[in-house]
Amino acid sequence: MPRSLILTYISVFAALNALADFIPFTPILGIPGSSFRLGWILSPLTGILLGAEAGGISCLIGGLIEIPLGQPPIFGPVTPLRPAVSAFITGMLASKHWLTPAITLSTLILVWLVLPVGVGASIILIFHITGLAIILFLRGKIGDFIRSKTTKSAAWGLSLAAYCGNISRHLFGNIVSATILNLQPIYFISAVPYTLIEQSTFAIGTMIVGISLNRLRLREFLQLG
């Protein structure tokens, strides 16, 4: 595929991700004035459609674009990395490369347990350990599900890949919150019920949009993932 076309796809999805991050979804507990955005649905889709590398770069650029447009970098200079993590992990799983996502999520879990606040709020890892278990148990089958011609299998693959990508992004954000924003364990523990609802909603949202795009055969048209 011509490099110019790849750059065009990256640019287009960077703009779409930047726009999606201006559309609020739910507030983030413990961080006044902040909220989860629709980018949590579009980021994993970008990884699935463009592939891990191009998708990750596209989301990183999108994260950089939105800062001068008025989106506050609540996590400092690492803020644009968060959607890139989601796109990269999801894209890897969609391409049946499960080892890197497993290592990445395992490392994030270990880093969280090293932090004093992480020890105090270790209960939140139930979501991330679940994601890691999904990766280790299904491995390349997640990619097979996504490519399946059966809508039910494709739906499962899209939602599971999106969940694993977003839960990796979630833990990365928690680590940054604990270190840069100095949030205490109670904030993370209090957010557990919200996390369950939000992550489930993001996964289902990605699945619904992904199934629609599958029917349009957009993934095959882009030929990057």
N, C-alpha and C positions, 0 to 999 in steps of 0.2 A: 504494500500500500504506500502511495506517495507520502513523503514526510509532511508536505503542505496540508494534505487532507487530515492526517493525524493531529497536526497542530490546530486545525480548524475545529475538529471535534473537541479537543481539550479546551479550547477557548470558549466554545459554545456552552459546554457543560460547566465551565468555571463561572460564566455569567449566570447560568441557571441556578447553580448552588449559592452564589452570592445573593441572588434575589430570594431564594427560598429561606435564607437565614434572616430575612427581614419580616417573615411571616410568623408571628408567635403562635405557640401551641399551648404550652402550660408553663406556669412560673417554676423557677428552680428554687427549691426550699433552701433557705439560708443565705441566698445571694440576692439582696434587694435590687429590684429593677431589671433582673435578668429572667429569661424564660427559655424553655426548649423551643426550637424552631422546626419548620418543615424540612429543613436541611437534614434532619435525622432520618427522613424517608428518602430524600434524593441522593444523599451521599453514598449509601450502599448500592443504590441503583446505578450510580455512576461507575462504581467499581465493577458491577456485573456487566454493564454495557460496554465500557471501554477497556476493561481489564484492570488488573491490580496496579500496574505502574502508571499507565496513562490516566486511570481513574483517580489514583492518589495524587498525582501531579495536578490534575484538573481541580480537585477539591482544595488542595493547598493554595493554588492561585486564587480560587474563589474566596477562600478565607482571607487572603491578603487584600483582594479587591474591596471587600466590604468594609474594611477598617476606615479608609479615607472617605467612604460613603456615609459614615456615621454609625456603624456597628461597633459598640465599645469592645475592646479586647480585654474581656474580664479575666482572662488567664494570662495576660501579659504577652510577651513575644511568642509564646508557644501556642497561643489561641488557634492560629490557622492549621496547626498540626492535627487537631482533634478530628475534623471531618476527613482529613487525609488518612488517618488511622482506620476509620470506618470503611472508607472506599477500598483501601489496600487489602485489609483483612477479608472483606466480602468478595473482592475480586479474586483473591487467591483461592478462596474456597470454591467459587464458581468455576475456576479453572482446574479444580481438583488437586491443587497444591495445598495440602492441609498441614504440613509440618511447620512451616513458618508461622501460620496463625496460632498453632498450638504452642510453639516456643514463645511467641510474643505475649499471648495471654498468660501463660505460666509465669513469665518474667514479671509482668505487671502485678500478678497476684502476690508473688514473693516480695516485690518492692513495697506493696501495700502493707504486708505483714511486718516488714522491717520498721516502718514508721510507727512512732508511739500512738498516733491517732488511729492508725490502721489496726493496731492490736486492740484498741478500745472499741473499734467499730468493725471487728472481723465478721460480724453477722451478715454484713452486706455482701460478702463474697459468695453467698449462696447463688446469686445471679451469675457471677463470673465463673464459678466452679461448674455450674450447669452448662454454661457456654463451652467451657473446656471439655467437659464430658461429651457434649454433642460432637465436637471436633474429633476427639480421640475415638469415639465409637463409630461414627459414620465415615470419617476420613474423606476419601474421594467420592463417596456416594452422594454427597451434597451436590457436587457438580453434575453428577449423573441425573439427579432429581431435577435440577434446573433445566437440563437439556431434554428432559423427557417430553414426549408428545402427549402424555397424559396430563390433563390440567391439574388433577389432584396431586400427582407427584411433583410437578413443577411448582405448585403452590407451597408444598412442604419445603422444597429446596430453597425457594426464594425467602421464605419466612425464617428458616433456620440460619441461612447464610447472613441475612440482615441482622438477626438477633446477635449472632456471634460477632459481627463487625461492630455493631452499635454498643454491645456490652464491653467490648475492648476499648472503644472510645470513651465510654462512661467511666471505666476504671482509670484510664489515663487522666481524664478530667478530675476525678476524685483525688488522685495523687497530687496533681497540680494545685487543687483547691487546698489540700491539707498543708502543702509546703509554702505556696505563695500567699494564699488568702488566710492561712492560719485558722481554718475552721476546726471546730472541736468535734469529738466523736458523736455527740448528741445530734448534730445536724445530719450526719450521714445515717444514723440509726432511725431518726424520725422520717427520713425520706424513703425508707424501705417500702411501705405500701404504695407510694407514688411511683417508685421505680418499677414495681411489678406491673402496674397499669400502663405506664408510659412505654416501657420496653415492649410489652405485648402489643400495644397500639402501633408503635413504630414498625414492628415486624409485620403485622397484619397490613398496615398501609403500604409498605414496600411490596408485599405479596400481591395486593390488589392491583397496584400500578404495574408491577412487573408482569403479571398475567396478561394485562391489557396490551403491554408492549410485545409480549411473546406472540400474541395473536396477530400483531402487526408485523411480526418477524423483524423487529427493529434491531435486535442483537445480531442477527445474521447480516443485516444490511450494513451495520457499522463495521463488522469483521475485525474488531479489536479485542474482544473478550474471548 
